[in-house]
Amino acid sequence: MAQSRSSNTLVVPQARMALEQLKFEIAQELGIQLPQDGYYGNMTTFEVGSIGGNITRRLVQIAEQQLSGQPAR
């Protein structure tokens, strides 16, 4: 996996693998092929934005379910 140069730091570093898995699941749902080498420079802004937007949407949905006491789907 390529090393990330992002300045974002995770509040819970142990969540990194779960977030990576979520990224791949959402990309698959959207029909977007992620590069195996980890270089996203050849992807369109629309593709990357779609993945990021759906990750955010899913995380908000999970948090809302946890706050309301409903089981996560």
N, C-alpha and C positions, 0 to 999 in steps of 0.2 A: 504494500500500500504506500502511496506517495505521502510524503510528510506535508501536513497542512501548514500554511503560512498565515492562517487566520489569527486575528488578534482576539477573537472571542474565547473566553475561558468558561468552562462549564462549572456551574455551582456544585454539581455532584459529578466528579470526574469518572466515577464508575458507570455513569450512564452513557458514555461514549459509544460502546458497542451496541446498546439498544437503539440509539439514535441512528447509527450506521445501518442497522437492520431495517429500521423504519424507512430510511431513505431508499433502500433497495426495493422494499415492498411497494412503496408509493410509485417509484419509477416504473416498476413492472405493471402496476395497475393502470398507469397512464400510457403504457406502451412505449416508454422511453428507455433506450439501451444506455446504461452507464458504462463508461470506458473501464476496462479491466485494469489499466495502468494507473488509474486515479487522476489522470490529467483531464480536467473539464474544459480546457481552452477551446476545444473544437465543438463544444455544445452551444446551442443558441441561448440567448438570454431568456427567451420565452420558455425553453425546456427547463432550464435551471430554476427560473422563477416559479414555474408550475410545481416543480418538486418541492421547493421551499415553502410555497404558499400552502400546499396540501399538508406538509409536515406540521406547520403552525396550526392549521385548522384541526388536524387530528389531535395534537397535543392539547389544544383548548377543549376539545370535546372530551378527552380523557379526564382532564382536570375538572370540568363541569360535572361529569358523572361521579367522580370521587367526592366532590363537595356535596352533591345531592344524596349520596349514599347508594346510588345505583351501581350495579356491577358493570364493569367495563366490557364492551363487546369485542 
